[in-house]
Amino acid sequence: MLSYILASITAIFFLAADQFSKYFVSKNLIEGQSYDFLPGLINITYIHNDGAAWGMLGGHTWLLLSITIVVMLAGIALLLKWGLKDKVMFWAAAFILAGGIGNMIDRVFNSGFVVDFLEFAFIDFPVFNIADCAIVIGAGLIMLSLVKSIIDEQRKKSRANVVVEPQEDNNGDI
């Protein structure tokens, strides 16, 4: 039970951190402005992203909102189907819901765009935000849970296929 409470609190923390950081960046930087946060590692670069990852589907706010709703419904379905049976799946769904809500709030209240501001300085990678991090963590946890499930299933099959040979004792008796 503690794990579920901790996952819920962590998801709420991610959502709050996402919204606070977006508000802070939008109030203290001008769109397009960049600040070396950790020089050579991470920049804070304030942009408006009206698309999805890498700016795909830019300008299609209603489609992106629809996709977000579907992903969030999938997160709720994960909670209902596996969440209370599988702690990792519960954590995954909690992160996905937190990230989805964070980006949906932006799209609804910011004329269809999401505030992105985290930029890796050492590679060419799109600017992103904390909600995006939550979604990626959730997706990673789903993959981890699925891999664990496959491994567990293979172990069950291999145990079922093991034939126990009778052992002889020192006298040659079985």
DAVENPE-V229875 format. One record per pair of residues at least 6 apart in sequence whose ideal C-beta (glycine too) atoms are under 6 Angstrom apart, sorted by the first residue. I is the first residue (numbers start at 0). GAP is how many residues later the second one is. D is the distance in Angstrom with one decimal. If there is no record, write none. Layout:
i:I gap:GAP d:D
i:I gap:GAP d:D
This chain:
i:2 gap:84 d:4.8
i:3 gap:86 d:5.7
i:6 gap:83 d:5.5
i:6 gap:84 d:4.6
i:6 gap:87 d:4.5
i:10 gap:83 d:3.8
i:10 gap:87 d:4.0
i:13 gap:84 d:4.5
i:13 gap:120 d:4.5
i:14 gap:83 d:4.5
i:14 gap:86 d:5.8
i:14 gap:87 d:5.3
i:16 gap:113 d:5.3
i:17 gap:84 d:3.9
i:17 gap:112 d:3.9
i:17 gap:113 d:4.5
i:20 gap:109 d:5.7
i:21 gap:93 d:4.1
i:24 gap:21 d:5.1
i:24 gap:92 d:4.5
i:25 gap:89 d:5.6
i:28 gap:17 d:4.1
i:30 gap:15 d:5.6
i:32 gap:13 d:5.5
i:33 gap:9 d:5.2
i:33 gap:11 d:4.1
i:34 gap:9 d:4.5
i:35 gap:7 d:5.7
i:36 gap:7 d:4.8
i:39 gap:81 d:5.6
i:40 gap:80 d:5.7
i:42 gap:76 d:4.4
i:42 gap:78 d:5.0
i:43 gap:73 d:5.3
i:44 gap:74 d:4.3
i:44 gap:82 d:5.3
i:45 gap:71 d:5.3
i:46 gap:69 d:5.1
i:46 gap:80 d:5.3
i:47 gap:65 d:4.1
i:48 gap:64 d:5.9
i:48 gap:65 d:4.8
i:48 gap:67 d:4.7
i:49 gap:8 d:5.0
i:49 gap:9 d:5.5
i:49 gap:62 d:5.5
i:49 gap:63 d:4.4
i:50 gap:6 d:5.1
i:50 gap:7 d:3.5
i:51 gap:12 d:5.8
i:53 gap:72 d:5.0
i:56 gap:7 d:6.0
i:60 gap:46 d:5.9
i:60 gap:51 d:3.5
i:64 gap:42 d:5.6
i:67 gap:32 d:5.3
i:67 gap:36 d:5.0
i:70 gap:29 d:5.5
i:71 gap:25 d:5.9
i:71 gap:28 d:4.3
i:74 gap:18 d:4.5
i:74 gap:21 d:4.2
i:74 gap:22 d:4.5
i:77 gap:11 d:5.6
i:77 gap:15 d:4.1
i:78 gap:14 d:4.5
i:81 gap:7 d:4.1
i:82 gap:6 d:5.7
i:82 gap:7 d:4.2
i:82 gap:10 d:5.6
i:87 gap:53 d:5.5
i:87 gap:57 d:4.3
i:88 gap:56 d:5.1
i:90 gap:50 d:5.5
i:91 gap:46 d:4.6
i:91 gap:49 d:3.6
i:91 gap:50 d:4.6
i:94 gap:39 d:4.6
i:94 gap:42 d:4.8
i:94 gap:43 d:3.4
i:95 gap:39 d:5.7
i:95 gap:42 d:3.6
i:97 gap:36 d:4.8
i:98 gap:32 d:4.2
i:98 gap:35 d:3.4
i:98 gap:36 d:3.6
i:101 gap:29 d:3.2
i:102 gap:11 d:5.2
i:102 gap:28 d:4.6
i:105 gap:8 d:4.3
i:105 gap:9 d:5.8
i:115 gap:11 d:4.3
i:115 gap:12 d:5.5
i:115 gap:13 d:5.0
i:117 gap:10 d:5.2
i:118 gap:8 d:4.6
i:165 gap:8 d:4.7
i:167 gap:6 d:5.9
